[in-house]
Amino acid sequence: MKPLRTPFMALTLMLSVTGCGVSVNPSPSSSPSFHSSSPTPSSPISSKQPVSQAPSPTENTLPQISVNTADQTRMQAIDFLSPSQGFLAGCGGIWQTTDGGNAWSSVYSHAANFWGIQFINNKTGWTWSDYTLVATTDGGKSWQVRYHGGSPFISISFTGTHTGYAVMGTPSAPPGSGGPGDGLYETHDGGRHWQVLATPFHPLAVAFWGQQLGWVVGDSRIWHTTDGGKRWSPVYIFGSTVPMAAHITVATPKSIWVILQGGSGMSQTSYTVIHDTPQTGWKVVAAKSTAGAGPAPDAPSDAPKAPELAPGPLAVVNGATFLGGVSSARNLGTTAIWSTQNGGQSWNTYPPIYGANGVPGYAALSFVSQKQGWLVDGLNNTQVLRTLNGGKTWQQIFPPPEPVKSVSFVTQFVGYGLGLPGHPNQIVMTQNGGSRWQPVGRLPASSQWQFDGSGNSLDFTSEANGWVVRQSHLFKTLNGGKSWAMVTLPGWTPQDGLTDVSFIGHSGVVGAPYSNTCWWTADGGQTWNEAQHENFEQALTDINHFVNQEVQRVGQPLEMAGSEGPILWLVFQDQRWVLSVNNGRSWTMHSFPTSLNYAWGALGFTSATDGWLQAVQGMLYHTTNGGISWTPVP
């Protein structure tokens, strides 16, 4: 059971998309921000006046949480009260689980885009968006709007059933009149009404422990109060550095964590992690400076490194601290979770979680013990991952995971996939057209995944025989993916970066798009021949006479090719593709759905009508009319 007193977090939000809209392929923002981007009201509140409650937006009813709902909804904050009971808050409402996150149901729906959540005990909790605060007093069975106002929440910290503190106003800006942070406010009726507190700073983030002890990041200092905000004293000075945003977590009054966000650029955001204890005082324990974002705020050049290229979530439980980092430019795995058990003196630097793309904010991580925790993830969808070993490994538990990297169908119902979130070497199989996938085997490759190319890494030529490229090695199975053997290619060296494999009939090619060496076979892979001074696309073009003719006719480099009996398909670099149902004697030109926005990952057909298309986020689409239209696989 969760302790009655929990660490109070000043939660701010990092979003890569705006509002609650969902698209198949969002474009990551060039710089993570720490607030949601709901429409701004026309008349912000004055920092000198009490905040009054405004009417609430229209409430709606959410459906039960299905795979399709999870694939189209972005939840942004997670909080578990026990190993079984937890809550998700996000775009349009609140979900609850009672089985540890395997299944979720909707307990509250609202038009707001919630990004923060805090429970102070098993009964009382709040969740909030920019302008709306809702609360529960019965453990999440029912929720009521406590406040809807005209100035956005930037940071909230409740200390009891009635008392709380909030930063409202400008999300982030250089210091000056009215910003950053319009003001620091307090409530004594559970959030229904807020009154401004006089402060000698413009606040960015707030966190309290009890009703007397509080900390605020404001201007170029960390401030502390021991009398409920009546008087403030600086306890840490940044010098001339003014952070653009901040986040505070109070583990105990003797252990305070602060994240300072610096500049942003090139999909990067510099940041600094500071920890305070009576033994060490305020000390920089991790920092990330980047070429695109500049130096980390107030961090010495020899500061310990922080994960990835932008700040992610932070959680503290029973003396252990978990710190997330995000790198939006990384392919098929943007999130890494590190941990420390000694206040940041040393870190367990775990690699990025394979298939975890797009952590939405600081509230995306929740732990109930040093071993068990949950991460909510997703660019424009919801993935819930769980760890049972303190963040060393993660597994997606909701919705049921789909292949991350590649899929290959051999019949209308039977297909194979490569990689599951957290498990890059997992081979999975479906027997119902892609609705459900089950593990069948694992590649004998290192689990230290580094990088996946954008091409096709998996190709099954029958229900028994298949090929996979992983970590620049070629693997083969003869028993439907249950076991795999590494294939020795003549002349291969570790410097040869293999990323793609494709077969058309008995002819196949393995190589990489930007390498001048590849290997080809004309006997189903019994023997392989090295083709020097020829890259993967060139060899793929030469694999079949009719393929070569069509490539010449289209006049575009070939990106991908495949076959199933007389059915052939070719994908070109300009995102057009062609389909032949007669061994390449005639072709039909197609384009990918515009909603994919150049974000397809794999294409395959099992007949003239049935085909599958995998988006880069792992979503699977099916066609029954030869690619004229595509529908998501439920």
N, C-alpha and C positions, 0 to 999 in steps of 0.2 A: 504494500500500500504506500502511496506517496506521502511523504511527511506533510504535516499541517503547514509548516512554513517552507516555502520554496524559494529558490534564488529569484530575486526580482530583476527582471530584464527591461532595459530600455530598448524597445524593439523598433527598428526602422527597417524599411523594405528595399530590397534590390530587385528591380524588375527589368526584364528584357523585352516586354511587350506592354502595351497600354491597355487599360480597361479590362473588360471581361471577354472581349472578342477572341475567337479561336480561328487560326488558319492552319493549313497543313504544314507550312514551313515558314515560321517566323524568322525574320532577320535579326540576329543578335544586335543589341544596341552597342554602339561603339564605346560607351562608358556606363557601367552599372550605376544606377541611382538608388537612393535609399528611401524612396517614398513611392506610393502608388500614384498613378496619373489619372485619377478621376477628374472630371471637369471641375474647374475652379469656380466657386461661387463669385458673383459679381461684387459683393460687398463684404470684405474681410472684417473680422471683429477688431475692435481697438484693443491694444494691449493694456489700456488703463481702465477698462470696464469689465464687470462680471460677464461671464458667458451665459446666455440664455438658451434654452432648448428650442429647437425649431421642429416643424412637423417632419415625420419620418417619410422616406420614399415608399412607394407602393411595394408591398410584399408579395412574393410569388411562391408557388409550390414546386419544389424540386422532385423529380422522379427518384425511385430507388436507384442506388448506385450500381450500375451495370458496367461492363467492359466499355461499351460505347460511350457512356457518360464520362467515365474516367479518361477516355482517350480524347474527349472534347472539352474537358473542364480543368482549369488550373487552380489547384489548391496550394496555398502559400505558407501556412503556418500549421504546426503540429505540436500537440502536447499530450503525453501519456501520463495518466494518474497512477497506473499500475501496469504490470506486465500484460494485462488483458484489456483494460479500458483506456481508450484514447480518443482524441478529437482532431479533426482537420478543419481548418477554416480557409476560405478562399473566395473564388469567383462565384458569387450567388448564394452562399450559405455555409452551413456547418454540417459536417458528417461525423458519425460516431462509430466506433468499433468496440465490440465486447469480447473478441477472440484474438486479440493481439495484432490486429491489422490485416488479417486475411480477408475479411468481409467488412463492408461499410454500409451504413444506412443514413439517409438524410434526416436530421433532427430539426433543422431550421433552414428556411429559405428567405432570401432578401436580395434586393437589387444591388446591394453594396458589394464592393470588392475587398473582402477582409484580408488583412495581411499581418495582424498581430493577435496573440492569444496568451492569456495568463490565468491559471487557476491558483488560488491561495490555499485551497484545501479540496477535499473530494466533492464538495457541494457548490462552492462559490467560484465563479470564473467569469472572465470577460473576453470578448473578441472585438476587434475594431478594424475599420477601414479609415480612409482619410477623414471622413466627416461623420461617421456613424459608430456608436458604441452600443453593443448589446451585452446582456448579462444573464447569467443563470444562477439560481440559488438552490437548485434541486439536483445537482450533479449532471446537468446537461439535458434533462428530460424536457425542459421548456426554457425558452429564451425570450427576453423582452428588450425592446429598444430603451436604453437609458438616456441617450443623448444623440441629437443630430444637429450639427452646428454649421457655422459659416466659415470657420478657419480650420485648416487641416491639422490632424494629429501628426506629430513628428515622432514622439516617444511617449510611452505610458508606463507607469509603475504603480501598482496597487499594493497597499501595505496591510489592508484588512477589509472587512466586508463593507466598510463605508468610506475609508480614507484612501485617496490616491493622488498621484501627481502626474502632470502631463506637460510636454512641450508642444505648443501649437504655433502655427504660422509658417513662415518661409522655410521650405525644406532644407536648402543649403544655399549659401551665398557668402561673398566677402563680408566682413563685419561692417556695420553701419546702421543707420537708423532703421529700425524695423526688421533687421535680419542679420545673421541667420537666426531663425527662431523668433517668432513674434513675442513670445513671453512664456514664463513658467506659471502653471496654474495648479490649483489644488481643489479637491472635492471632498466633502464630508457626508455625502448622501449616496455613495456608490456610483457616482458619475452622472447624476441627473443635472447637477449645477456645478459650475466651475468658477473660481475666483482667482484673479491674477495675484501673484506674489511679486513684491518689489525685489529686484535683483541687480547687482552691479555688473551684469553681463547679458549678452544675447545667448540664450541656451541652444544647444544642439541635441543633447540627450540627458535623460534623468533616470536615476534609479535610487530607491529608498529601501532601507532595512528597518522595519518598524516605523513608527510615526515620527521619530526624532532624527534618525541618522540618514543622511542623503548625500548623493554625489551628482554633480552636473558637469558636463563638458560645455564650456562657454568661452567664446573668444579664443584666446590662446592659453587657456588654463583648465585644470580640473579643480572644481570647487567642492567644498565639504561643509555640511551643516550638522549641528548636533542639537538643534532646537526646532526641528520641523520646518526649516526654511526661513526663519525670521532673520538669521544672520548667516553669512557665507564667508568662508576663508579659502584662499587658493592653497592647494596642497601640492600642485605640480604645475610647472610653467613650461610651455613649449618653446619659449623664445619668440621668434618672429613668425613661427609657423602657425597658420590658422587652418584647421582641418575643414574639409567640405562637408563632412557628416561624421557621426560618431555613434557608438553603441556601448552600453555599460551593462555588465552583469555583476551583481553582488552575490558571491557564493556564501560568504559570511562577512560580518563586519571587519574581519581581519584578512579577507581575501577578495579583492576587487579587481575585475578585469575590464579593460577599456580598449576598444578598437577605434583608431582614428583613420578616417578615409582621406587620402590625398587627391591629387589630380587624376584625370582620366584621359585616355587616348589610345587609339589602335586596339580597341577591345581589351584594354588593360586599365587597372586602377591600383595605384600604389596604396599601401596601408601599413599601419604599425599597431602592434599588440603590446599593451602595457599592463603589468601586474603589480599589485601592491600588497605587501605583507609587513607585519611589524619587524620581521628580521631583515628584509631586503629593502624596504621602502618602495617607492615607485620606480620600476625598472622596465626598460624595453626588453621583451623576451622573444619577439619575432617581428620581422619587418620584410616588406617586399617593395623594392624599387624596380621600376621597369623603364625600358627605353621609350615606350609610348606614353607612359603616365608620369614619368619623372620620379624624383626621390620620395621615399616614404616619409611621412610627417615626423619630424623630430627624432629620426632614427640615426644612430651613429653608423658609420660605414661598415663597422665590423659586427653589426647586430645579427643575431641568428636569423636564418632565412625562414620565411613564412610560406605556406603552401600556395602553389599556382600563381596566377597573375591578377587576381582580384579577390577581395574579401568575401567569405561565405558565412555560414551560420556558426554559432558558438553555443556550447552547452556545458554545464558544470554539474557534477553529481558525486557526492561522497569523496571529495578530494581529487577526482579526476576531471580534467578539462579536455574538451573535444573542439577542435578548431577546423573549420572548413575553408577551402580555397577553391576558386573557380577560374577556369581558363577557357573562355568561349571559343577560342580559335582551335582548340584541340579537337581531334576527330573522334567521335564515338566514345567519349569519356571526358567530361569537362570538370568533374568534381573530385576533390581529394579531401579526406577527413584525417587529420593528424590528432594525436593525443599526448597528454603529459600527465604524470602522476606526481610531479615535484614542482608545480607552480611555474613551469616553463623553463626550468634550468636545462632540461633536455626533452626532445620530442620523438615520438614514434612516427617516423615519416613514411606513412603508407602511400603507395602509388595511387593515381586516380582510379576511381571506380569505373570499370568498364561498362559502357552503356548508360551511365548516369549523366544526363545532359540537362543543365539549366536549373541550378538551385535558386529558388525564388527570393530568399531573404534570410535574415538572421534568425527568424523563428522556424526555420525549416528542419531543425534537428532537436530530438528529444531523447533523453536517456533516463531510465529508472534505476540503473545500477552501473557499476563500472564495466559491465560486460554487455548489457542489453540496451539497444537503442534503435531509433527509427529515423529515417531521412525521407522527407517528401521532396520529390524531384520532378522535373519535366519542363520542357520549353513552353508548350501550350497544352499540355496534358498533365495527368497526375500519375506518378509512379511512387509507390511506398516501398522502401527498401529497409531491411532489418539486419542488424548485426547481433551476434550472440557471443562474440569474442573481443569486445572492446574496440570495434572498428577495423580490425585486421582484415576481415572479409565481410562482404555484404551480399544479400540475396533479395531480389524483388519478390514481394509477397502479394502485392495488389497493384493493378489487376494481374491475372495470370500472365507471366512474361512471354514475349514473342522473340523470335531470333533477332539479334542485333545487326549482324553483318550481312549475311546472304541467305537466300532461300533457293531451293531447286526442287521443282515438282516433277514427278515421273508419271503420275496418273492424275485423274481429276480429283482424287481425294488424298493421295499419298505424296508427301513432300518432306524435305529435310532442311534444316536450318543450322547456321553457325553462330554460336555465341549467345549467352543470356546475360542480362545485367549482373555484373559482378563476376562473371565466369566466361572469359573470352574463348576458352577451349572446349566449351560444352557443345556437343552435337545433339540436336533435338529432331523429333519426327512428329508429323501430324498424319492422322488417318481420316480426318474429316474436312479436308480442304482448307486447313489453316485456322480453324476456330480454336483448337486446343493443341498444345505442343507438349511432348513428353521427352525427357532426356533418354537417350539410348546409348551414348558413349562419350568419351572424352579424348581429345587429341593428346598424344604424349609430348606436349610442348610446355615450355615454361609458363607459369601463371603470371609472370611479370610482364603483362601486356604493355607494349610501347606505342604502336601506331598501326592503324589500318588504312590501306589505300582505298580509293573510291570505287574501284572496279569490282569484278565478280570473283570472290575467293572460294566459291563452292560450286561444284558441278557433279550431279549424279546422272550417270548414263543409264541406270536401271535401278530397281529397288534394292539391289545388292551392291552394285559397284558405284563408287563415288570418289571424288578428288577434292582436296582442300589445300589451299596455300595459307600458311600461318607462320609468322616470324621468319620469312624468307626460306621456308622449307616446303616441299611438296609431300603430301601424305595421301595414302590410298587405302580404301576399305573394300573388302569383298563380301562383307556380311551385314550390309545395311547400316553401317556406322557404329556397330558395337565395338569393333577394334580397328586400329589404324596402324599402318607401317610407313615409316619414312622412305621416300623414293630417292635413290642416288642418281643425280643427273650428271652426265659426263661433262667435266670441265667446270662444274659449279664451285664457287668459292663463297665464303660468308659475305663478301662485298656485293654479291649479286642480289639485289633487292627484289625478290619475287613477291608479287602482290595479286596476280590475276591468273585464272585458269579457265579455259573454255574449250568445249568439245562440240564439233559438228560431225555427227556420225562417229566413225572410228578415228577421225583426225582431231588432234587437240594441240593447243598451244599453252605454254606456261611462261610467264615473264613479268615484266613491269612496263607501264606506258612510257616511262622516261629512261629506260635502260636500252643500250644498244646490243644486248645479248638476250636471247630467249631460247626456248627448247620446243621442238615439235615432234609429234608422233603421228604415224599413219596406220598403226595397228592396234588402236585402243589402249595405248600406254604400255604395251609390252616392251617396246624399245623407245628411247628418246634420243633425239639428235640436236646438237647445239647449232644454233643459227647466229653466227657472229655478225655484227654490223647491221642487225635488223631488230627493231623494237617490237613490242607485243602487238601493236595495231597493224604493223606491216605484215607480220607473220600470220595474223588472224585474217587479213585480207587475202593472203595467198593460200589459205587452207582449202579453198573450194573454188572451182572455176566460176560457178554462178555467183558466188559471193563476191569474187573479184570484179565481175562484170557490173554488179549492182553498185559496188562502192565507186567504181569509175563513173557510172551514170549519175549518182547523187553528187559526187564531187566533194564529199566531206570525209575527214578521217574517221575510221571505224573505232567505236568505243567499246562495244560488247557484241558478242554473237553467240547463238545457241541453236540447238535443234532437238527435235523429238520426232523420229521417223522422218516423214516427208515435210514436217513443219520446221521452217527456218525463220529466225528473227535476227535483225541487225539493228544496233543502236549507234547513232552517229553523234559526233561531238557538238553539233548544233541542236541537240535534243530532239531531233526527229528520229523515227524508227520505222522499219519496214517489216512486213510479214509475208511469208510465202507458204503456201499449203501444198506445193508441188515440186519440192526439192530445188527451189530457186529459179524455176523457169519463168515465173511471173511474180510480181511483188505488189503489195499495197502499202502506200505511204500513210503514216500516222504521226501524231504529235502527242506528247504527254499532257495530262490534265494541267491546265494553267494554274490550278490551285497548288500544285506541287512546287512551282517556282524553282525548277531545276534541282529538285531535291529527291530524285529517284535513286534507289540503291541497287535494285536487281530486277530483271524481267525474265519471264519464262512462260512457255506454253506447253500444254499436254495434248491439245487438239487444235483444229482450225478455229474453234470458238472459245475454249477455256484457257485462260491465262492468269498469271499473278504478277503484281507489281509491288515492290517493296520500297517504301519511302525511307529516307535516311534516319528518321526517328524510330524505325522499326515497324511502323504501321503497314499493314498488308491490305492490298486492294485486289479485287477479283473481277474479271470480265467474262461474260458468257456470249459475247458477240464479236469476238476477234479483235478486241481493243478499241471498239468504237466508244464504249462507256465503261467506267470503272466504279465499283462500290466497295466500301470498307468491309473487310471480313469481320463478322460479329464475333 
